[in-house]
Amino acid sequence: MAGPQHTPPAAARREQIRSIIEQRGFVRVAQLSKQFGISEVTVRADLDALADDNAVQRVHGGAVAGVGGRPAGLERPFEQSMLASADEKTRIGRAAAALIESDQAVVLDVGTTTTAIAAAMLEREDLRNVVVITNALNIALALEAAIPRFTVVVTGGTLRPLQHSLVDPLAGVVLDRIRADIAFIGCSGVHVTAGITNVNLPEADVKRRMIATAARTVVVADSSKLGVAQLSRVAPLAEIDTLITGVEADIGVVESLREAGLRVIRAGEDTTSSLARLDR
C-alpha cells in the first residue's frame, strides 16, 4: 500500500506552482489541490502569496501567469484576457447581439469578446428560435440556460485548454455542413493591409471556415487589437462586412479602416444610430 503523498515545504511548493502556471498559462485551484495533495484553502493561500509577489494573477477559480510572465506576442489564457478591457467588451457584445434576429443561425467564434456577445444574447428575451453554432465550450455552457429558445450546436474537435476552444481535426465537419446567417469572429489583430489576423494557427483555420459558411461576417475586436498584425492571417478586410470595436479605438486607425472599405462601429459612441445605418 502506497504511503502518504510527500508535500514539499511552502516555499518550494509555491515555486513549483509558479512554474506550472507559467507553462500552462492558467491553472485551477482544484487541479493544484489534487496534484500536490493539499487542501484548496492551502492552494488559495499559496496563490495569494504568489500574487502579492506579482508572480501570478489571481482570477476566479485559479490563477494565470503574471503581467510580464509571458513573452510579448504569445497567446494569453482566456481567463487572463477576460481581465482586459472588460467594460469595452461588454459594450461590443451588446452592439453585436443587437444585430441578431429571431429564426437566424448564428456562428459564435471562441474568445472573450464573443463570450460577451453570448451574455448579451441571454439578456435579449425577445430572441426566439436562434440556432447558435460555436467552437467555444464556455459559450455553449453559458447559452445552455437559454434552451429551448436557443438551439446550441458545438462543432466538436480537439480541445485547446488555453482558450476552451475546439479546433481541427473534426471542428470543420459541422461547419462544412451548415449555412449561417451571421458569423461573429474574434481575432488578435485588425490591420488595414494585413487584414484580420490571429496569434495561433489552429483557431485561424476554424475562423476561415466560419467566414466561408456565413452570409454575413462581423469581426469583434477591442481597441487594443486595431492596427495590429499577428502571425496567422484569417481574412482580408474585403471578406468582412462589419467591425465592431470600442469607442476607445484610435480614430485615425478607424478612419484608415473605413477608407479601405470596412464598416466600423465604435460601441459606446452613438451605437444605436450606427447600427440602424447598416445594410440588413
C-alpha positions as CSV (number, residue, x, y, z in Angstrom):
1,M,0.0,0.0,0.0
2,A,1.4,3.4,-1.0
3,G,2.5,5.7,1.8
4,P,1.2,9.3,2.2
5,Q,2.0,11.7,-0.5
6,H,5.0,13.9,0.2
7,T,4.2,17.6,0.4
8,P,7.1,20.0,-0.3
9,P,7.7,22.9,2.0
10,A,5.6,26.0,1.3
11,A,8.4,28.0,-0.4
12,A,9.4,25.1,-2.7
13,R,5.7,24.3,-3.4
14,R,4.9,27.8,-4.4
15,E,7.9,27.9,-6.8
16,Q,6.6,24.7,-8.4
17,I,3.1,26.2,-8.6
18,R,4.5,29.4,-10.3
19,S,6.4,27.2,-12.8
20,I,3.3,25.2,-13.6
21,I,1.2,28.4,-14.2
22,E,3.9,29.8,-16.5
23,Q,3.9,26.6,-18.5
24,R,0.1,26.2,-18.7
25,G,-1.0,29.8,-18.7
26,F,-3.9,29.1,-16.3
27,V,-4.5,26.5,-13.6
28,R,-7.5,25.9,-11.3
29,V,-7.4,25.6,-7.5
30,A,-8.9,22.1,-7.7
31,Q,-6.1,20.9,-10.1
32,L,-3.4,22.1,-7.8
33,S,-5.1,20.7,-4.7
34,K,-5.1,17.3,-6.3
35,Q,-1.6,17.5,-7.8
36,F,0.0,18.5,-4.5
37,G,-2.2,16.6,-2.1
38,I,-3.1,19.7,-0.2
39,S,-6.4,21.4,0.7
40,E,-8.0,24.1,-1.6
41,V,-7.6,26.5,1.3
42,T,-3.9,26.0,1.2
43,V,-3.7,26.4,-2.6
44,R,-5.6,29.7,-2.3
45,A,-3.1,30.9,0.3
46,D,-0.2,29.9,-2.0
47,L,-1.8,31.7,-5.0
48,D,-2.5,34.8,-2.9
49,A,1.2,34.8,-1.8
50,L,2.4,34.5,-5.3
51,A,0.0,37.2,-6.4
52,D,1.3,39.5,-3.7
53,D,4.8,39.0,-5.2
54,N,3.4,39.8,-8.7
55,A,4.4,36.3,-9.8
56,V,0.9,35.4,-10.9
57,Q,-2.5,37.0,-11.3
58,R,-5.4,35.6,-9.3
59,V,-8.6,35.0,-11.3
60,H,-11.9,33.4,-10.4
61,G,-11.2,29.7,-9.7
62,G,-7.4,29.8,-10.0
63,A,-4.6,31.9,-11.3
64,V,-2.9,33.0,-14.6
65,A,0.6,34.0,-15.5
66,G,1.5,37.3,-14.0
67,V,2.0,40.5,-16.0
68,G,5.3,40.2,-17.8
69,G,5.2,36.4,-17.2
70,R,4.6,35.6,-20.8
71,P,6.7,36.9,-23.7
72,A,5.1,39.6,-25.9
73,G,3.2,38.3,-28.9
74,L,2.2,35.0,-27.3
75,E,-1.3,33.9,-26.7
76,R,-2.8,34.8,-23.3
77,P,-5.1,32.4,-21.5
78,F,-8.8,33.0,-21.7
79,E,-9.0,33.8,-18.0
80,Q,-6.3,36.4,-18.3
81,S,-7.9,38.0,-21.4
82,M,-11.1,38.3,-19.5
83,L,-9.5,40.8,-17.2
84,A,-8.5,43.2,-20.0
85,S,-10.9,45.8,-21.4
86,A,-13.9,44.1,-19.7
87,D,-16.2,47.2,-20.0
88,E,-15.4,47.7,-23.6
89,K,-16.0,44.1,-24.4
90,T,-19.4,44.2,-22.7
91,R,-20.4,47.2,-24.9
92,I,-19.1,45.4,-28.0
93,G,-21.1,42.3,-27.1
94,R,-24.3,44.2,-26.7
95,A,-23.8,46.1,-30.0
96,A,-23.1,42.8,-31.8
97,A,-26.1,41.0,-30.1
98,A,-28.3,43.8,-31.4
99,L,-27.7,42.6,-34.9
100,I,-29.2,39.2,-34.2
101,E,-32.8,38.4,-35.1
102,S,-35.1,35.5,-34.2
103,D,-35.1,32.5,-36.5
104,Q,-31.5,33.0,-37.5
105,A,-28.5,30.7,-37.5
106,V,-25.5,32.4,-35.7
107,V,-21.9,31.3,-35.6
108,L,-20.1,32.4,-32.4
109,D,-16.3,32.1,-32.5
110,V,-14.2,31.4,-29.5
111,G,-12.9,34.4,-27.4
112,T,-13.6,36.8,-24.6
113,T,-15.4,39.3,-26.8
114,T,-17.6,36.7,-28.4
115,T,-18.3,35.4,-24.9
116,A,-19.7,39.0,-24.2
117,I,-22.0,38.5,-27.2
118,A,-23.3,35.3,-25.7
119,A,-24.0,37.2,-22.4
120,A,-25.8,39.9,-24.3
121,M,-27.9,37.4,-26.2
122,L,-29.1,35.9,-22.9
123,E,-30.3,39.4,-21.9
124,R,-32.5,39.6,-25.1
125,E,-35.6,37.7,-24.1
126,D,-37.2,38.7,-27.4
127,L,-34.9,36.3,-29.3
128,R,-36.6,33.0,-30.3
129,N,-35.6,30.0,-32.4
130,V,-32.0,31.1,-32.8
131,V,-29.5,28.3,-33.7
132,V,-26.0,29.0,-32.3
133,I,-23.0,27.2,-33.7
134,T,-19.9,27.6,-31.6
135,N,-16.4,26.0,-31.1
136,A,-16.2,27.5,-27.6
137,L,-17.1,25.2,-24.7
138,N,-17.6,28.1,-22.3
139,I,-20.0,29.8,-24.7
140,A,-22.0,26.6,-25.2
141,L,-22.3,26.2,-21.4
142,A,-23.3,29.8,-20.9
143,L,-26.1,29.5,-23.6
144,E,-27.5,26.3,-22.1
145,A,-29.7,28.5,-19.9
146,A,-31.5,29.8,-23.0
147,I,-32.5,26.4,-24.3
148,P,-35.2,25.9,-25.8
149,R,-35.3,29.5,-27.0
150,F,-31.8,28.8,-28.5
151,T,-30.5,25.6,-30.1
152,V,-26.8,25.2,-29.3
153,V,-24.6,23.2,-31.6
154,V,-21.0,22.5,-30.7
155,T,-18.6,21.9,-33.5
156,G,-16.6,19.1,-31.9
157,G,-12.9,18.8,-32.5
158,T,-9.7,18.8,-30.5
159,L,-9.8,20.8,-27.3
160,R,-7.3,23.7,-26.7
161,P,-7.4,24.3,-22.9
162,L,-5.8,27.8,-23.2
163,Q,-9.0,29.2,-24.8
164,H,-11.5,26.3,-24.1
165,S,-11.8,26.1,-27.9
166,L,-12.3,23.2,-30.3
167,V,-10.2,23.0,-33.4
168,D,-9.3,20.6,-36.2
169,P,-9.3,17.7,-36.7
170,L,-13.1,17.4,-36.8
171,A,-14.0,21.0,-35.9
172,G,-14.7,21.7,-39.6
173,V,-17.1,18.8,-40.1
174,V,-20.1,20.7,-38.7
175,L,-19.1,24.0,-40.3
176,D,-18.9,22.4,-43.7
177,R,-22.5,21.3,-43.5
178,I,-24.3,24.4,-42.4
179,R,-25.2,27.8,-43.7
180,A,-25.3,30.6,-41.1
181,D,-27.0,34.0,-41.4
182,I,-24.2,35.8,-39.5
183,A,-20.8,34.8,-38.0
184,F,-19.2,36.7,-35.2
185,I,-15.4,36.3,-35.4
186,G,-12.8,37.2,-32.8
187,C,-9.2,37.9,-33.6
188,S,-5.9,39.1,-32.3
189,G,-5.3,41.8,-34.9
190,V,-7.1,44.1,-37.4
191,H,-4.8,45.8,-39.8
192,V,-5.5,47.9,-42.9
193,T,-3.2,45.9,-45.1
194,A,-2.7,42.6,-43.2
195,G,-6.4,42.3,-42.6
196,I,-7.8,40.1,-39.9
197,T,-5.1,38.0,-38.1
198,N,-4.8,35.7,-35.2
199,V,-2.0,34.8,-32.8
200,N,-2.3,31.0,-33.3
201,L,-2.7,28.8,-36.4
202,P,-5.3,26.2,-35.3
203,E,-8.0,28.7,-34.4
204,A,-7.3,30.8,-37.5
205,D,-8.2,27.8,-39.7
206,V,-11.6,27.4,-37.9
207,K,-12.2,31.1,-38.3
208,R,-11.8,30.9,-42.0
209,R,-14.3,28.0,-42.2
210,M,-16.8,30.1,-40.1
211,I,-16.5,33.0,-42.5
212,A,-17.0,30.8,-45.5
213,T,-20.2,29.4,-44.1
214,A,-21.9,32.7,-43.2
215,A,-23.9,35.1,-45.3
216,R,-22.5,37.9,-43.3
217,T,-19.4,38.3,-41.1
218,V,-18.9,40.6,-38.2
219,V,-15.5,40.9,-36.6
220,V,-15.5,41.9,-32.9
221,A,-12.3,43.3,-31.5
222,D,-11.5,45.6,-28.6
223,S,-9.4,48.7,-29.3
224,S,-6.1,47.1,-28.4
225,K,-6.4,44.8,-31.4
226,L,-6.6,47.6,-34.0
227,G,-3.5,48.4,-36.0
228,V,-2.0,45.0,-35.0
229,A,-0.9,42.3,-37.4
230,Q,-0.3,38.8,-36.0
231,L,1.2,35.6,-37.3
232,S,-1.8,33.8,-38.9
233,R,-3.9,35.6,-41.5
234,V,-7.6,34.9,-41.2
235,A,-9.1,37.0,-43.9
236,P,-8.6,40.2,-45.9
237,L,-10.8,43.2,-45.0
238,A,-12.8,42.7,-48.2
239,E,-14.3,39.5,-46.8
240,I,-15.6,41.2,-43.6
241,D,-18.9,43.1,-43.6
242,T,-18.5,45.0,-40.3
243,L,-16.0,45.5,-37.5
244,I,-17.4,46.3,-34.0
245,T,-14.8,47.8,-31.7
246,G,-15.0,50.2,-28.7
247,V,-15.2,54.0,-28.5
248,E,-11.6,53.7,-27.1
249,A,-10.3,52.8,-30.6
250,D,-7.9,55.3,-32.1
251,I,-9.9,57.4,-34.6
252,G,-7.0,57.6,-37.0
253,V,-6.8,53.8,-37.3
254,V,-10.6,53.6,-37.5
255,E,-10.7,56.1,-40.4
256,S,-8.0,54.2,-42.3
257,L,-10.0,51.0,-42.0
258,R,-13.1,52.8,-43.2
259,E,-11.2,54.3,-46.2
260,A,-10.2,50.7,-47.0
261,G,-13.9,49.9,-47.3
262,L,-14.6,48.3,-43.9
263,R,-17.7,49.4,-42.0
264,V,-16.7,50.2,-38.4
265,I,-18.9,50.6,-35.3
266,R,-17.3,52.1,-32.2
267,A,-19.6,50.7,-29.4
268,G,-20.4,53.4,-26.9
269,E,-20.5,56.2,-29.4
270,D,-24.0,56.6,-30.8
271,T,-24.1,52.9,-31.3
272,T,-27.9,52.7,-31.9
273,S,-27.8,55.1,-34.9
274,S,-24.7,53.4,-36.2
275,L,-26.4,50.0,-36.2
276,A,-29.5,51.4,-37.8
277,R,-27.4,52.6,-40.8
278,L,-26.1,49.1,-41.5
279,D,-27.5,47.2,-44.5
280,R,-29.6,44.4,-43.5
